[in-house]
Amino acid sequence: MAETVYVLCTVTALLCTALLARGYARSRSRLLFWSALCFGGLTVNNALVFVDLIMVPEVSLFTIRNATGVASVALLLIGVIYDGRGPR
């Protein structure tokens, strides 16, 4: 059952990444770009959860998983700060 949840979370994050990237391609809104990067990283993070807990449970990927999650959220934070200044 846990395997199904991990796979569905990864697929959902991948779908969000694709939709955000498509929105960015159409509108060129930089916040959509940063959001797509964030969700791309979260997709990798979710995939690493599956690999860590299901495929190779004898190897701990805890640090790498947390690093990808923090980096993903940091990308979104950078985008919000950088693009949230208003009109120039």
ABEGO torsion letter per residue (X at the ends): XAAAAAAAAAAAAAAAAAAAAAAAAAAGBAAAAAAAAAAAAAAAAAAAAAAAAAABAABBAAAAAAAAAAAAAAAAAAAAAAAAAEBX
